[in-house]
Amino acid sequence: MAFVELEKRGTVAWVTINRPDRMNALGREVNQGLRQAWLDFEADPELRVAVLTGAGDRAFCAGADLKEAAARGGEGGLGGQPPGSLPGPSVGITTKPVIAAINGYCLAGGLELADACDLRIASENAQFGCPEVKWNLLHGYGAIRMAHSIPHAYAMELLMTGDFIDAQEALKIGLVSKVVSQGQLVAKAQALAEVIASRAPLAIRATKQLFYASLNMPLHQALTYYGPVTRLNSLSEDTKEGPLAFSEKRTPQFQGR
């Protein structure tokens, strides 16, 4: 049985952590499977958007598999990442947009994984938390990432208490953009992915690049960085197709080049 599955639904890739008996916990095989899924997604020109979710209805991902880590004596870190890996979840490999469809528990490394995605929607049964401080562990990558994703006071309360919040609270603080019924999560995530997939793929990828690069830059530096990215996009065939389709009152046929 594969611990991570990639299913193509048109131009949308569904990446599923398939370990429901362990709350979709992150272990060595899960992390290896996720890394390969992102590489496959990035390399496939037909796939434009990915949705990441967890199998079953109990958990999106409950974090690192502590039992597995204990059995290894901590070798490779709590999530079983290979030596020399870049910090943070491997979803950072891809330049294409990724949506986290969050059902059930989204805790610790699972919350880090969701926060590394570009968009997050949750079902009503979702629960979020950073319980690491209860066990003298660190929500390390997540503490850094969360400083950019939600307001300071909310982030520090989550990080310092280890308490859980529900989906409505996550919506209130901006950790997710939508809360839907559990039965509608898959359909809503697919619909959102299809909307994004219908947009110009080069513009989407350039927008993602600008968004994340600018987080760590002063405004004047970000505006300087913006110029070359914009010029590169303006030379593409799709940039000719967009205005032409508009003038001809038809749907543009973007080729991603």
C-alpha positions, 0 to 999 in steps of 0.5 A: 500500500502506498502511503501517498497517492497521486490521482489526476482529475483533469488538470488537478492533481489530488495528493492524499496521505493514505495512512488513516490508521495512524492519523496520516502521521508523517514518517519516513515513507510518507515524507518520501512519498510526498516528495516524489508526488511534488516532483511528479506534479511539477514535471507534468505539464498537464497538471496545473493545481494540486490538492493535498488532503488526508485519507479518512475523516479523522485527520488531515495529518496529526504531525510526526509519527513519534512512535516511529521516531522513537523506534529510530532513536530520532535518526532523520528527525521527527518526520524522517526527513533525509539528511541534507533536506531543506527545512520545511515540508517538501511541498516547497519544491513545486512552483505550481499552486497547492490547496490544502483540503483539511479534514479532522486533526491538523496538528504539529507537523501536519499544520506546518504542512498545511501552512506550507500550501498556498491556499487552505480550506477546511471542513467543519470538523477540522481542528488545528494546533501546535502541541509540541510545547507540551512535549518539549518539542519545537514547532520550528518551521511552523513558528517561522512560517506562521509569523507570515500567515496569521496575526502575531497575537493569534500565532503566539497563543497557538504556539505558546499554549499548544491548545487546539482551535476549531475551523471557525476560529481558524477562519476568523484568524485567517489560517484558512479562507473557507469552511465547508461541510465535511461532505462538501470538502472534496467538491469545494476543493476541486471546484476551487482548483479548477478555477485556478487551473483555468487561469493563465498558468504562467501568470499564476506561477509568476504571481506565486513567485512574487508573493513569496519572494516579497515576504522577505524583502523591503518594499523598494527591493520587492518592486525592483524584483518585480520588473524582471519577472513581469518582463519575462512573463510578457514575452510568453505566447500566453501573453499574446493569447490573453488580450487576443482572446479578450478582443475576440470575446472568447475563452483564452486557450493558454498553453503554458508557454 
